[in-house]
Amino acid sequence: MAVTFVFPGQGSQFIGMGKDLAESYAEARETFQEIDETLSQRLCAMMFDGEESDLNLTENTQPALMAVSMAVINVLKKQAGIDVSTTCKFVAGHSLGEYAALCAAKVISLADTARLLKLRGQSMQQAVPVGVGGMAAILGLDFDVVARIAEQAAQGQVCVAANDNSVGQVVISGHKEAVERAITIASEQGARRAVALPVSAPFHCELMAPAAEKMERALAETMFNAPLVPVVTNITANAQNDPDALKGLLVEQITGAVRWRESVLYMHQQGVTDMIEIGAGKVLCGLVRRIDRSIATQSVGTPADIDALIEKLNS
């Protein structure tokens, strides 16, 4: 068995996530407390019992999802000696999840990861006025087909294939009008479904350039270490070990496409048999199954999930 830990991105959040971890494990409570203190915010109270509208603000969603993932990582290490360096062949994350992957691989400290994700969320939200941009999911068409549709729909505006999530599931991003044109074209060209997404900004396209500039400055001031295990990045869809390269790829990731399907196929080709989703939800498990059903998947976000993973890895 060759294992990769994968970390979820935006869309996996829900009120109550991480609460049972905090109630069950001191390590989880310590993780959440450090993030709250770093951000001078009661983020974890918002996660546990807050309002969905507050949690769904990008600047809160991003550090909150990372918090749950890192709480699980810290519990696994303290409770069962399950460590990324000895358990995983790679780590990888979807969009903001790549920051959690880097934190798990000890490239970035927990406090720095929280600060970076708070800024990332704020910068991405501020990059484009509300209502100017949009995103849409195109189901049933291959990535290359959707990329051509997006190019056709742009008509002088921005419209690109932004997330290659799985076979037949591609997300486009750009100016709202261009995205709406792409939805119409995709439907005419046989998409099983083409629907606008309820997002507050057009992520992973060139409209996010102002956010990339802010993140480049912040990342330049952040200490990056060599990863405990290679990190498969969204931009390259292959393994990276160099701290400076990883830093640069995080900047590119703001405006670049998330190559998740290719990343999963790369890891499988490198011998990975099991992909374990660490944190809230089961979105990545679903995507991995659609990409290659021969890869075993398991989600770990609750105490019961942790017990199941410990049993699996120790058997």
For each residue, the residues with C-beta under 8 A, 3 or more apart:
1: 273 274
2: 89 271 272 273 274
3: 87 88 89 272 273 274 275 276 313
4: 88 89 90 91 92 232 267 272 274 275 276
5: 73 84 87 88 91 92 101 104 276 278
6: 91 92 93 94 97 101 275 276 277 278 284 288
7: 66 69 91 92 93 94 97 98 100 101 104 277 278 279 284
8: 11 12 65 69 93 94 97 277 279 280 281 283 284
9: 12 65 93 94 95 96 97 258 283
10: 13 58 61 62 65 95 96 203
11: 8 281 283
12: 8 9 65 279 280 281 283
13: 10 17 47 55 56 61 64 65 280 281
14: 17 52 55 280 281
15: 47 48 49 50 51 52 55
16: 19 47 48 49
17: 13 14 47 64 65 68 280 281 301
18: 21 22 28 32 44 47 48 67 68 71 280 301
19: 16 22 23 47 48 49
20: 23 24 302 303
21: 18 24 25 28 68 71 72 75 301 302 303
22: 18 19 25 28 29 32 44 48 71
23: 19 20
24: 20 21 28 303
25: 21 22 28 29 71 75 78 79 303
26: 29 30
27: 30 31 71 74 75 77 78 79
28: 18 21 22 24 25 31 32 71 72 74 75
29: 22 25 26 32 33
30: 26 27 33 34 74
31: 27 28 34 35 67 70 71 74 110
32: 18 22 28 29 35 36 43 44 67 71
33: 29 30 36 37 44
34: 30 31 37 38 110 111 114
35: 31 32 38 39 43 44 63 66 67 110 111 114
36: 32 33 39 40 41 42 43 44
37: 33 34 40
38: 34 35 110 111 114 115
39: 35 36 43 63 114 115 118
40: 36 37
41: 36
42: 36 45 46
43: 32 35 36 39 46 47 60 63 64 67
44: 18 22 32 33 35 36 47 48 64 67
45: 42 48 49 50
46: 42 43 49 50 51 54 55 60 64
47: 13 15 16 17 18 19 43 44 50 55 64 67 68
48: 15 16 18 19 22 44 45
49: 15 16 19 45 46
50: 15 45 46 47 54 55
51: 15 46 54 55
52: 14 15 55 56
53: 56 57
54: 46 50 51 57 60
55: 13 14 15 46 47 50 51 52 60 61 64
56: 13 52 53 60 61
57: 53 54 60 61 121 125 200
58: 10 61 62 121 122 124 125 200 201
59: 62 63 118 121 122 125
60: 43 46 54 55 56 57 63 64 121
61: 10 13 55 56 57 58 64 65 96 121
62: 10 58 59 65 66 96 99 117 118 120 121
63: 35 39 43 59 60 66 67 113 114 117 118 121
64: 13 17 43 44 46 47 55 60 61 67 68
65: 8 9 10 12 13 17 61 62 68 69 96 97 100 279 280
66: 7 35 62 63 69 70 96 97 99 100 103 113 114 117 279
67: 18 31 32 35 43 44 47 63 64 70 71 114
68: 17 18 21 47 64 65 71 72 279 280 301
69: 7 8 65 66 72 73 97 100 104 278 279 280
70: 31 66 67 73 74 100 103 104 110 113
71: 18 21 22 25 27 28 31 32 67 68 74 75
72: 21 28 68 69 75 76 278 279 300 301 306
73: 5 69 70 76 77 84 103 104 278
74: 27 28 30 31 70 71 77 78
75: 21 25 27 28 71 72 78 79 306
76: 72 73 79 80 82 83 300 306 309 310
77: 27 73 74 80 81 82 83
78: 25 27 74 75
79: 25 27 75 76 306 310
80: 76 77 310 313 314
81: 77
82: 76 77 87 309 310 313
83: 76 77 86 87
84: 5 73 87 88 91 104 105 106 228 229
85: 88 228 229
86: 83
87: 3 5 82 83 84 313
88: 3 4 5 84 85 91 229
89: 2 3 4 229 230 267 270 271 272
90: 4 229 230 231 232 239 267 270 272
91: 4 5 6 7 84 88 101 102 104 105 227 229 230 231 232
92: 4 5 6 7 97 98 101 231 232 233 263 267
93: 6 7 8 9 96 97 98 99 100 101 102 234
94: 6 7 8 9 97 98 234 258 260 283 284
95: 9 10 98 163 203 204 234 253 258
96: 9 10 61 62 65 66 93 99 100 117 120
97: 6 7 8 9 65 66 69 92 93 94 100 101 279 284
98: 7 92 93 94 95 101 102 231 233 234 250 253
99: 62 66 93 96 102 103 108 113 116 117 120 250
100: 7 65 66 69 70 93 96 97 103 104 113 278 279
101: 5 6 7 91 92 93 97 98 104 105 231
102: 91 93 98 99 105 107 108 113 224 227 231 246 250
103: 66 70 73 99 100 106 107 108 109 110 113
104: 5 7 69 70 73 84 91 100 101 278
105: 84 91 101 102 227 228 229 231
106: 84 103 225 227 228
107: 102 103 224 225 226 227 231 243 246
108: 99 102 103 112 113 116 222 223 224 225
109: 103 112 113 223
110: 31 34 35 38 70 103 113 114
111: 34 35 38 114 115
112: 108 109 115 116 222 223
113: 63 66 70 99 100 102 103 108 109 110 116 117
114: 34 35 38 39 63 66 67 110 111 117 118
115: 38 39 111 112 118 119 218
116: 99 108 112 113 119 120 215 218 219 222
117: 62 63 66 96 99 113 114 120 121
118: 39 59 62 63 114 115 121 122
119: 115 116 122 123 214 215 218
120: 62 96 99 116 117 123 124 211 215 254
121: 57 58 59 60 61 62 63 117 118 124 125
122: 58 59 118 119 125 126
123: 119 120 126 127 210 211 214 215
124: 58 120 121 127 201 203 208 211 254
125: 57 58 59 121 122 200 201
126: 122 123 210 211
127: 123 124 201 207 208 209 210 211
128: 132 133 201 202 207 208
129: 132
130: 200 201
131: 176
132: 128 129 175 176 202 207
133: 128 173 174 175 176 179 201 202 205 207
134: 173 174 175 176 179 180 196 197 199 202
135: 162 171 172 173 179 196 197 199 202 203
136: 171 172 179 182 183 194 195 196 197
137: 169 170 171 193 194 195 197
138: 141 146 149 169 170 171 172 182 183 186 191 193 194
139: 168 169 191 192 193 194
140: 168 190 191 192 193
141: 138 145 146 149 168 170 186 189 190 191
142: 145 146 167 168 170
143: 146 147 161 164 170 261
144: 147 148
145: 141 142 148 149 189
146: 138 141 142 143 149 150 161 170 172 186
147: 143 144 150 151 160 161 170
148: 144 145 151 152
149: 138 141 145 146 152 153 172 182 185 186 189
150: 146 147 153 154 159 160 161 172 174 178 182
151: 147 148 154 159 160
152: 148 149 182 185
153: 149 150 159 178 179 181 182 185
154: 150 151 157 158 159 160 174 178
155: 178 181
156:
157: 154 174 175 177 178
158: 154 173 174 175 178 202 205 206 207
159: 150 151 153 154 172 173 174 175 178 179 181 182 205
160: 147 150 151 154 172 173 174 204 205 206 257
161: 143 146 147 150 164 170 171 172 257
162: 135 171 172 173 202 203 204 205 257 258
163: 95 170 171 173 204 257 258 260
164: 143 161 170 257 258 259 260 261 262
165: 169 170 171 258 260 261 287
166: 169 260 261 287 288 290 291
167: 142 261 290 291
168: 139 140 141 142 192 290
169: 137 138 139 165 166 287 290
170: 137 138 141 142 143 146 147 161 163 164 165
171: 135 136 137 138 161 162 163 165 197 204
172: 135 136 138 146 149 150 159 160 161 162 179 182
173: 133 134 135 158 159 160 162 163 179 202 203 204 205 207
174: 133 134 150 154 157 158 159 160 178 179 202 205 207
175: 132 133 134 157 158 159 178 179 202 207
176: 131 132 133 134 179 180 202
177: 157 180 181
178: 150 153 154 155 157 158 159 174 175 181 182
179: 133 134 135 136 153 159 172 173 174 175 176 182 183 196 202
180: 134 176 177 183 184 196
181: 153 155 159 177 178 184 185
182: 136 138 149 150 152 153 159 172 178 179 185 186 194
183: 136 138 179 180 186 187 194 195 196
184: 180 181 187 188 194
185: 149 152 153 181 182 188 189
186: 138 141 146 149 182 183 189 191 194
187: 183 184 191 194
188: 184 185
189: 141 145 149 185 186
190: 140 141
191: 138 139 140 141 186 187 194
192: 139 140 168
193: 137 138 139 140
194: 136 137 138 139 182 183 184 186 187 191
195: 136 137 183
196: 134 135 136 179 180 183
197: 134 135 136 137 171
198:
199: 134 135 202 203
200: 57 58 125 130
201: 58 124 125 127 128 130 133 208
202: 128 132 133 134 135 158 162 173 174 175 176 179 199 205 207 208
203: 10 95 124 135 162 173 199 208
204: 95 160 162 163 171 173 208 253 254 255 256 257 258
205: 133 158 159 160 162 173 174 202 208 255
206: 158 160 209 255
207: 127 128 132 133 158 173 174 175 202
208: 124 127 128 201 202 203 204 205 211 212 254 255
209: 127 206 212 213 254 255
210: 123 126 127 213 214
211: 120 123 124 126 127 208 214 215 254
212: 208 209 215 216 251 252 254 255
213: 209 210 216 217
214: 119 123 210 211 217 218
215: 116 119 120 123 211 212 218 219 250 251 254
216: 212 213 219 220 251
217: 213 214 220 221
218: 115 116 119 214 215 221 222
219: 116 215 216 222 224 247 250 251
220: 216 217 247
221: 217 218
222: 108 112 116 218 219 247
223: 108 109 112
224: 102 107 108 219 243 244 246 247
225: 106 107 108 243
226: 107 241 242 243
227: 91 102 105 106 107 230 231 240 241 243 246
228: 84 85 105 106
229: 84 85 88 89 90 91 105
230: 89 90 91 227 239 240 241
231: 90 91 92 98 101 102 105 107 227 239 240 241 246
232: 4 90 91 92 236 237 238 239 240 263 266 267
233: 92 98 236 237 238 240 246 249 253 263
234: 93 94 95 98 237 249 253 256 257 258 259 260 263
235: 249 252 253 256 257 259
236: 232 233 240 249 259
237: 232 233 234 259 262 263 266
238: 232 233 263 266
239: 90 230 231 232 266 270
240: 227 230 231 232 233 236 245 246 249
241: 226 227 230 231 245
242: 226 245 246
243: 107 224 225 226 227 246 247
244: 224 247 248
245: 240 241 242 248 249
246: 102 107 224 227 231 233 240 242 243 249 250
247: 219 220 222 224 243 244 250 251
248: 244 245 251 252
249: 233 234 235 236 240 245 246 252 253
250: 98 99 102 215 219 246 247 253 254
251: 212 215 216 219 247 248 254
252: 212 235 248 249 255 256
253: 95 98 204 233 234 235 249 250 256 258
254: 120 124 204 208 209 211 212 215 250 251
255: 204 205 206 208 209 212 252
256: 204 234 235 252 253
257: 160 161 162 163 164 204 234 235
258: 9 94 95 162 163 164 165 204 234 253
259: 164 234 235 236 237 262 263
260: 94 163 164 165 166 234 263 264 287
261: 143 164 165 166 167 264 265 287 291
262: 164 237 259 265 266
263: 92 232 233 234 237 238 259 260 266 267
264: 260 261 267 268 275 287 288 291 292 295
265: 261 262 268 269 291 292
266: 232 237 238 239 262 263 269 270
267: 4 89 90 92 232 263 264 270 272 275
268: 264 265 271 272 292 294 295
269: 265 266
270: 89 90 239 266 267
271: 2 89 268
272: 2 3 4 89 90 267 268 275 295
273: 1 2 3 295 296
274: 1 2 3 4 295 296 297 298
275: 3 4 6 264 267 272 284 285 288 295 296 297 298
276: 3 4 5 6 297 298 299 300 309
277: 6 7 8 281 282 283 284 285 297 298 299 300 301
278: 5 6 7 69 72 73 100 104 300 301
279: 7 8 12 65 66 68 69 72 97 100 300 301
280: 8 12 13 14 17 18 65 68 69 301
281: 8 11 12 13 14 17 277 299 301
282: 277 285 286 299
283: 8 9 11 12 94 277 286 287
284: 6 7 8 94 97 275 277 287 288 297 299
285: 275 277 282 288 289 297 298 299
286: 282 283 289 290
287: 165 166 169 260 261 264 283 284 290 291
288: 6 166 264 275 284 285 291 292 295 297
289: 285 286 292 293 295 297
290: 166 167 168 169 286 287
291: 166 167 261 264 265 287 288 295
292: 264 265 268 288 289 295
293: 289
294: 268
295: 264 268 272 273 274 275 288 289 291 292
296: 273 274 275
297: 274 275 276 277 284 285 288 289
298: 274 275 276 277 285 305 308 309 312
299: 276 277 281 282 284 285 305
300: 72 76 276 277 278 279 305 306 308 309
301: 17 18 21 68 72 277 278 279 280 281 305
302: 20 21 305 306
303: 20 21 24 25 306 307
304: 307 308
305: 298 299 300 301 302 308 309
306: 72 75 76 79 300 302 303 309 310
307: 303 304 310 311
308: 298 300 304 305 311 312
309: 76 82 276 298 300 305 306 312 313
310: 76 79 80 82 306 307 313 314
311: 307 308 314 315
312: 298 308 309 315
313: 3 80 82 87 309 310
314: 80 310 311
315: 311 312
